[in-house]
Amino acid sequence: MSEQDLNKIRIRIDELDREIQSLISERAKCAQQVAEVKMRAGDKALFYRPEREAQVLRAVKERNSGPLAGDEMARLFREIMAACLALEQPLRVAYLGPDGSYTHMGAMKHFGGSINGLPVVQINDVFREVEAGNADFGIVPIENSTEGVISYTLDMLLQSSLVVCGEVDLPIHHNLITFCDDLSKVTKVYSHQQSLAQCRNWLSKNLPAVETIAVSSNSHAVTLLKNDPAAAAIAGKAAADLYSVPVLNKNIEDQLDNTTRFIVLGKQTVPASGNDKTSLLVMLHNKAGALHGLLSSFAERGISMSKIESRPAKSSGVWEYVFFIDIKGHRDDAKVAEAISDLEHKSAMLKVLGSYPVAVL
């Protein structure tokens, strides 16, 4: 290809960039008009509509013809939508910090980069900030494909009045981050306990005699290295870049398909989007056949159950359990509503944690 041919392509790219920029500005003006209508109606609580955003992103992926992948195209639209939403009302989102944590990355993936972030120290702090109105939404880890459920999050859901209004699936790639230039110089390893567990085999093979220290988050582990240069942290590349600490070993997780699922917490119930999930909390009567009865409420109506997890019912008697359940469908769907009504009669306690769009990105 000649230089003249390249110049023609570059000129066309410049023309397209101007068109794209003009269309984005027009979309942003429409977002401002939406905000004005909502403000006049006094509908301040519903600037962010999870079901609407899920529908838009699904449509983006469905009509995508390449060469960019559908997820990449949706990610670009996610950022445009986030920037436009910020013109209406910037979202305040609480997450397990400091910045650079996997929970922060999950928040950015779900809400885009135009949020007002509120990093906190513990998972219960995320619940508290949303409950107090200091954040519009919060995001917390709920389960990992390698290590299973995050028990503390389940326990907090037992106590909280917040609604689950979204989910995020985030591939997790752990890195050994340190100022040391050789593994033999590492004296200790900091990380969140879940990350230490997800890298257990690698640590046993490569740093068998090195002390591991659990801390509140992966990004916090990286911040500790400034005052402890002979130590290492296990965290994501974003944290390494943010705090300017080199990555010594990449992708040290034991399972290459390691993924963490996060849930989004808020106060608003989410209307049906067309592809939804409902999370339930059920306490059964302590009698024979109780669990079978629970499962039959879904099976008889053809409702798929994607998750069931039991936890001790701490406020009840010994060997009493609460079940956390995810099913396909929205609580307003006729069959799901029937199943929930059926469970209300069968269970000692039933709480609908929320119905929300299945993760799009």
Summary of the structure (lengths in Angstrom):
residues: 361
radius of gyration: 23.2
end to end distance: 37.0
largest distance: 80.9
contacts: 1171
relative contact order: 0.13
helix: 44%
strand: 25%
